[in-house]
Amino acid sequence: MKVPSGILRGKAAIRPYWTWGLALQPPLKFELLGVYVGFGNIGIHYRSVGRRLAVEVLTFNAARQVTHGVAHYGDLA
C-alpha cells in the first residue's frame, strides 16, 4: 500500500497501512540499534525487514502524545 503523499494522518489512515504491512511481511522482525532522546522528540534506529537500516523520529506534545513522525530508510545492510 503506497500513499502518494507519503503522509498518514489519524488512526483511520494508519490502521489499513499496518494491516496491509503485517499481512504482506509476516513475521516482522526489527533489531533495535539505538534510541536517541531529544527535547520533545525521540529517534529510534533499527534494522527493518530485509535488514534494511531505518531511523524513525517521533515528536511529542506536552501530553506525551505523538504529534509528528518521520521515517528514514537506508540501504540494505
N, C-alpha and C positions, 0 to 999 in steps of 0.2 A: 504494500500500500504506500504509494508516494503522494505526498501533499505538495502541489506545485509551489506554494509559497514557502514551504519548509516550516510553517508555524502552526502549532496546535494550541487552541485556546479552550480551556474548560474541560471538565470531566467527560462531557458528551463527545468531544473530539478525541480525547486521549484513549478512551475505552476501546473503540474499534481498532485503533493503531496497535495497542498492545495485544488485543485478541488476535489480530492478524499475525503479529510478530511471534507470539507464543505458538500459534498453530503451525507456522512455517518453519520454525527453528527448534523444535524440542529435541533434547532438553537444552535449555540455555545455560551456559556456564560463563561466569565472569571471574576474573582473577584480579583482586584488588592490589594495586601497586602503590597507591598513596592517597592521602587525604590532606588537603591544604585549606586552612581556615583563614578567612579574611574578615574584614569588618562588614557584617551583614551578608556575607556570602561564603560559599564553600566550593572547593574544586575537588572532584573525585577522579583520580587517574586509575584506569583499569585496562585489562586486556579483555576484549569482547569476543564475539562469535568469530571463529576462524583465526583467533589470536591477534585480531586487529587492535591496535592501540587506540585508546579513546580518553578524552577528558571531558567531563561534564561540569559546568559551573551553574550553581543554583543561588539565586538571590532571595533573601528573606525579608519580610516586613517585621514590624515591632511585635506582632502576634505570633512570630515564628512560622508563618505560612510562606510557602514558595510563591513568589510573585513573578519570577522570570527564570528561565533555564535555557542554556545553550549547550549543544554537544559538538565536540570537535573530534573528527576521526582521522587517524594517521594511517600509515602503511601497515601491511601485514608484517608481523614480527615473529 
